Amino acid sequence: MSSAKPSLDLLRALTGEHVLRTLMEHGRLTRAEIAALTGISKPTISEGVRRLVEAGLVMDTGERSSGRGRAGTYYSLSPACGSALAVSITPHAVTVEEVEALGSVSAATEVTLDREPGVGGVATALTEALSTLGTGTAAEGRLPRLAVVSVADPVDRRTGRPVHLPDAPFLVGDLDPRSLLAAFVSGPVLVDNDVNWAARAEQSAVAGGDESGYRDFVYLYLGEGLGCAVVCDGDVRRGHSGLAGEIAHVRTVGPHGQAIPFTEVFAELGLRLAGSTAIDVELLRRRIADEDNETLRALGAAVAGVLEAAVAFADPQCVVLGGEWGRDARFVDELQRCSAALPRRLPVVTAAVTEHPSLAGARAAALDQLRSAIIATSSAQPHQPAGHRQG
């Protein structure tokens, strides 16, 4: 029985992918260094580099190696590989970053928002941020290849639009991020909610590249808003319409022992911002800082009730706490005490990514999507024999 051999085009595509991924990781290398890192013969790498240079994806930097032996030419990714956008829409600001294929952020801008901006205010801020950031790129005739957007609202996985849920503290009306970004990128726009992106960032940070660890967990976000992301087998589970993990209306124990929606706990404790369903984080922190206080015990019991439901349905290996007050040491201790009494005990830990976790997750996804797009472009390039030039 004969085994099918890979085609020459497939081998060339695989070589090109190896070259590109190695340059993405190391920045600039000689052909000999690429061959050593990939384990592919130098003649094969040399031919692969030549094809990528002709395709405009790799360039000669003009630098030469020094030292003993024959000098080598340093190659790096070409600016023609393009960039991607990472966008974060929070109740406080719209942030846009331009991400390069090497992983660096080449430009960033932020536009602050009013307390209740509505769809018009958010759309205006997003357009302003994109216009400010994109002038140089657009002037050169190269739009970013794609965008990844984080929104502090549940997101319909089919349309990419925010979903209106009762008592949500940050409603942006009928905002359509995909349509707003269409004029600023040449390719797809991926939209998801902020807690899902934060969970992805957390998974990447804790796993440290180890695919066997931290693949099943619940990420509980406790800040001005309430959110949860469920990660199973390494993937964020978004649900049929994108609403998996929306915990605000999960029934839990209230301050007086009654069963009430989770979001109503904060109303009964007087912990909402005036005229809003958003949680007053500063007031909450001041109140749980008091010794032997009822607020801390009420919050611990309420969150433990939410965790009991999440554990029953998701069967995670641990629970990760994020958000402005979710990582507070006093609250964490109280939640660990309360959750110890649950039928199924799990480790409760604080998030490792604390600086803009949702933006960090969106940025990492933008980089991953950009690199995949570049490699797909290289695979689609027609083969030209050595010595042949278009003209």
Salt bridges, closest charged atoms under 4 A:
ASP9 OD1 - ARG12 NH1 3.45
GLU17 OE2 - ARG21 NE 3.00
GLU25 OE2 - HIS26 NE2 3.96
GLU47 OE2 - ARG50 NH2 2.49
GLU47 OE2 - ARG51 NH1 3.40
GLU54 OE2 - ARG50 NH1 2.96
GLU54 OE2 - ARG389 NH1 2.46
ASP60 OD1 - ARG64 NH1 3.35
GLU63 OE2 - ARG28 NH1 2.83
GLU97 OE1 - ARG363 NE 2.66
GLU140 OE1 - ARG142 NH2 2.94
ASP167 OD2 - HIS249 NE2 3.93
ASP176 OD2 - ARG161 NH2 3.07
ASP192 OD2 - ARG200 NH1 3.09
ASP192 OD1 - ARG238 NE 3.39
GLU211 OE1 - ARG215 NH1 3.49
GLU224 OE2 - HIS92 NE2 3.31
GLU224 OE1 - ARG115 NH2 3.03
GLU264 OE2 - ARG272 NH2 3.59
GLU268 OE1 - HIS256 NE2 3.86
GLU282 OE2 - ARG285 NH1 3.46
ASP292 OD1 - ARG297 NH1 2.66
ASP315 OD1 - ARG344 NH2 2.47
GLU334 OE2 - ARG337 NH2 2.54
GLU355 OE2 - HIS356 NE2 3.60
